[in-house]
Amino acid sequence: MRKHITIRTLEDARAYQYTLSDTAKITVKANGAVLKATTIPGYGIGYPQDLDISVKWPLTPGAATRLIMLDYSADIPEDCSLAFAIGDGTDRYYWNGAAWVVAAAGQWNTIADFNANLATWTATRDFELWVNLVTTDYGYTPTLYEIKLLWEGTFDYNDDLVYRTLKPYLAAVTAEERLAYTMTATTTTVDLSTFAFEAGYTISDVVEAYNHTDDPTHLTNILSSYNTGTGIATFTGAQATGKRIMFVFQFSPWVMISLSEDYTELEKVPAIIVSSFAGQNKRTRKQLWTVDRGTSVAWLSPDEVQTDFVAALELYSPTGAGIERLKTALQARAEDQPYLESAATGERWDLMLGEPMRTPSPRTDNLKAITVACTILRVGMLQGTWQQTTGVDTLNLSFINQQQDRIGSAETIVITE
């Protein structure tokens, strides 16, 4: 089993989208969530005391087998507090003393009750964490800066990065291609499933079709619909035997990881082959910690090592036009989602593509090939010794030094994974 700390802040909404319950009553200032001052009848300008004013983050630690504890960084004046809940993407849940149930208005948990029962949450590993900002004094607001979730699961950082994250990312590239089909009978439908498979494509959608024989400039789109389940394309009218139909369709390339020097035969094209993968620019960040404020137990992580990885992506297509379309589709994918999201941890790593280089195909002389360098930035890995510390002063957490091996004078238990 491997432990991991997932941190969510309010610094960058693009990187990890958070949601505010009501922007008229809660806002973000100086990277902290605060109640929003408004006019209070009979009081003047003050902070609202409405139920369920909150901020939530989606979390996707797919490899998690046990959620251990939630911690937070906040400023909480007297007469202010935070409350907590978990969600499945549809409903908010709180612990009612016996089970996690859908929460009604005003139903939240203290951090102690939340953490005491968090390990029993098994509904989904794609969930939301909610934090409720509460004040009973119109003159004060709590300020929430970040949340930290400690969990454990079985996963390998390298396997997660290359096979479970990068490969599906590349497989989601969607490119356009054209195929000509000669009608074998006068009909309004064509089964493209076998035809496309024999041509080496896996069609995800057909977007246009033209009767090239009668309309060589492709002015009239004759496609009525395409059934992705059956592979049946339906025309707006019957197309006669012998007519040549030009289909414009979308496909995803075949993706393969081939990191050895042995020759690898392409099973189909168009294809993207990851032919090399190497780390560079390693740097060490300070240790991370989480504290259970109900039990006064803290976990201190080993140093986090951040590494930039560079992958060589070889693109293959039977034609020059095809290789250009595949290159353009890969670039569009990187522009639309310029990051990888770990399948195991849900962490996001920035991704950049280099300039494509046209190269002789190293696998066959009959294909066109381009190589693109893909850089994945600041991939963090926690590998080594975790330390469990008991007796932490949860009322004075500011004294915790993240770079020390011990927290205050409390007892430290060394856990080696």
N, C-alpha and C positions, 0 to 999 in steps of 0.2 A: 504494500500500500504506500502511496505517496501523498503527502500533504501539499496543499496549495492555498495561497491567500489571494482572493479576488478583491481588488480595490476599485471602488467607483467614486468619482468626485463630481463636482459641478463646474469644473474648469473648462471642459470642452464638450459641448452638447453634440457636436458632430461625431466625436470618437465613440462615445457611449451615451446614447440618447436617454435622457431622463425626462420625466413628465411631471409637471406641476398640476395639482388638483384644480386650482382656480387662480389664474394669474392676477385676479383682482384682489386676492387675499394672501398670496405667497409669491415671492420673487427671489431672484438671485443677485446678490451684491458681493463684490470682492470675493468671488468664488465660494460664497456661502449662501445657503437657503435660509431666508428669514421671512417672518410674517410681514405683510405689507401694510404700512400705516394708512389708515383711512379715517373718515369721520365717524365717530362713535356717538350715537344719540345720548345726550345728557352728560357727555364727558368731554368731547372735543376730538382732537387728533390722537389716535391711539392704535393699538394692535388688536386685530379681531380675535374673538374667543369662540368662533364657530367650530362645530364638530368636523373632524375628518380633513382638516387642512393638511396637505401632505405632499411629499415628493416620492416618486418611485423610479426604480431602475430595473430593466430586464436583465437577467443573468442566464447564461447558458453553459454551465459546467457539465458537459455531456458525460465526462468520465467519473463524476462524483458518485460515490456509493454511500457516503455518510456526510451530512452537514454537521459541523462541530459547533461553531459559535459565530455570532455576529457582533462586531464591535463598531465604534464610530468615533469620529473626531467632531467636537462641538463646543460651543460656549453656551452654558445654560445658567442664566441668572436665577436668583431666587424667585419663586412663584412661576417658574417655567419648567417644562419637561418635554421629553420625547417619548413616543409610544410606537409600537412596531406591529407589522403584519406581513404575511406572505401571500402571494397570489399565483394563480395558474394561467394568467393571461386573459381570463374572463372575469373571475371573481376574486375578491379579497377575503383572506381567511385569517381567523385568530384562534388561539387555543382557549377553549371554554372550560378547561379543567379536566376534560376527558378525551377530547379529540379536536382536530382542526376542522372548523366549520365555517361556512360562509358568514362573514361579519355583517351585522346591521350597523346603522349609523351610531358612531360613538364607541364601537366595540374594537378595542385594541389591546395589546399586551405590553406590560413592562419589559424591559430588556432581560430581566431575570427570568420571568416566565417564558418569554420567547426562546431564550437559549436553552432553558431546561427541557424544552420539548421539541426543539428544532430537528434533532436527529430522527424523530418519528415522521417527519414530512417525507413522503414517498410518492406523492401524486405525480410529479413530473420533475425532470432535470432541466426544463426550460421554464423558468419561473420569474416572478417579480418580487422585489423586496420593497416594502413600503415603510416610510417613516413619517409619523404624525407630529407636527409642531404644535405645542400647546402652551398657552399662557393664561394665568388667572389674574394678571395685572395688566391693564391696558397700556402701561408705560414701558413694558419690557417684552422682548422677543428672544426665543432661543435662536442660535445660529448653527446650522448643520453644515459641515465642510465635506465629510466623506463617510462612507461605510466600508467595512472590511469584513469579508466572509471567509472563515477558515473551514476548509472541507478536505476530505481525503478520497482517493480513488486509485484505480489501477490504470496507469498509462505510462507510455514512454515518450519523452519530449521529442526525440528525433522522428519516431514513427508517426507521432501526431502531426508534426510539422510537414513532413514530406508526403506521406501516404494518405492521411486522414484529412488534411487541410489543403495543401497545395494541389494535389491531384484532382479533388472534386472542384476546386476553383477553376482549374484549366478546363475540366470537362463541361463546365457551365458556359464556356465561350460559345457564342451563337453566331455563325457566319451564314452568308447567303451564297447560293450556287445556282446554276442553271443546268437543266437536263432536257434533252430532246427525246420525245417519245412518238413513235409512229403508231397511229390507230390501227388496230387489227380487226375492228368491227365498228359499225355505226352505233354509237351509244352515248349516253349522257354521263357515264362514270368510267373511271379508270382505277384499277388497283395498283398503287405505286409501291406497295410494301416489298414485293419480290423484285421488281424492277430496280428500285433504289438500292436494295441490299446487294444485288449483283453488280451494281455500279460502284459499290464501296461506301455508300452513304447511309447514315441513320437519320432519317428525316424527322425533325421535331415539329415542323409546320410548313404548309405550302401557302404562299402569299399571293401569287399571281400565276396565270396561265394564258398563253396566247396561241392562236392558230397560225403558226408561222407560214404555212402554205398560202393561206388567204390573206394574212395580215403580217407581211414580213417586217413592217416597221413597229409592230407591237403597240398599236394604238388602243385596241379593245381587249380588256381583261375578260376572259371567258370563264374564270373560276367562280363558282357559286359558293362552294364550301369544301373543307377538307376535314376528314375524321381522323384524328391522331391515333385513335385506338385501332381502327381497322385498316388505315392506310388508303382509304377510298377518297379520290378526288371527284367532285361533282361539278359538271359544267352548267352554264346558263342555258345551254341547248345542246342537241345531239351533234356530235362531231363525226364526220364521215370517215369510212375506211380509207387508209392511206394518207390521211392528213397528218402533218407533222406538228406536234404540240410542244411548245416550249414552256416548261415549268420553271418558276422561280421559287425556290424553297429554302428553308432554314435548316441547318444541321449543327450538331456538335461534333468536334473532332474526336477521334480515338486518341486516348492519352495513355502513355506508358512511362514508367520510371525505369531507366536503364543506366545504373550508376557504375556498372562494371565495364572493363575494357573488352569484354567478349562481344562478338558480333551479335546484334539483335535484329531479327527479321521482322519487318513491318507486317502486321496482320491485315491492316486496311489503311487506306488514306482517304481523305486528308487526316493528318495525325500531328500531335505534339508530343515530342519525346524529351523528357528531362534526362539529359545525358551526363550532367555533372552537378555537384552540390557541395559547396565548401563554405566554411565559416571564416570570418575576418573581423578585425576591429573589436576584439573582446574588451569588455570593461565590467568592473564589479561595482554593484550598488550596495548600499548599507542594508543591514538586516531589517526584516519586517516583523512586526509584532501584532498580536491581537490579545485583548483582555476580555475575559468573561466577567462582567461587572456584578453578576449574581453570585459567583463562587470564588471570586478573587484569584482565578487561575489564568495565567497568561502563557502563550506560546510564542517563542522567538525563533524565527526562521534562520537557516544558513544564509550566507551572502547570496544575493541574486547576481548571476553572471548574465550579462546582456551581450548578444553576438549578432552581427550582421551576416546574413547568408546570401551567397550569390549562386543562382542556378542558371545553367545553360539550357535554353529551350530551343530544340530543333523543330522547325515547322516543315511539313512535307505536303505536297499536293501534286497531282499529275500534270497540272498546267501552270503557266506563269500567271495567268489571270486568277487562278484558284489560290495560288500562294499569296498574292496581293490581298485577296479577300480575307483569307485566314489571318494574315498579319493585321489588317485593319480591324477585324473582329476582336483579336487579342488586345489591341490598343484601346478599343472602345470598352472592353471589359475592365481594363485597368483604370480608365478614366471614370467609369461609372462606380466602381468599387475599388478604390486605391489602397486596399488593405486586405490582409487575410484574417479570418476569424477562427481561432483554434477550435477544432471539434472537441477537444478534451477539456479545455479550460474556459473557453469563451473569450480569451484575451485577443486583442487586435494588434496586428503588426503592420506598419506601413509597407507598401509595396511600390517599387518603381521599375519601369522597363527601360532598357538601354536602346540605342539605335540598332535596328535590325541590320544584319550583315548577310548578304547573299553569298552562299558558299556552294561548292560542288557537293552534291549529295553523297555522304559517306556510306550510304546503305544500298543505293541502287542508282544506275545511270539514267533510269527512265523517269525520275522524279525531279521536281523543282524543290529547292531547299533554302531556308533562311534560318539563321541562328539569332536569337534574341537573349540578351542577358537580363535576368530578373533578380533584383536585389530586394531582400526582405530585411527590414531594419529593426534593430533593438529587440530581438527575440529573447525574452527573459526565461531563465531556468533556475529553479531552486533545487540544488542537489547537495546533499551532505547531512549534517547533524542538526536536528531540531532540539530546542530546549524547552521543557515545560517548567514554569515557575509558579509557585503557590504563595499565597499570603500577600498578594499585591494590594497596595493602598489604592482602591478604586476611587476614592474621593480626591486624590491628588496624583493624577496620572502624568502631570507635566514633568515629573522628575525622571520619567523613563528615558533612558539614553538608548537609542536604537542600535548604537554600535558597541554597547557593552555586552559581555557574555552573561551578565546577571542583571536582574531588575531589582533595584534597591537592595535590601538585605534579606529578601525573601529566599526561601529554599528553592534551588534549581535542580531539576531532574533532567539528565541528558538522555535524549531518545535518538538512537541511530537507526536510520532507515536503510 
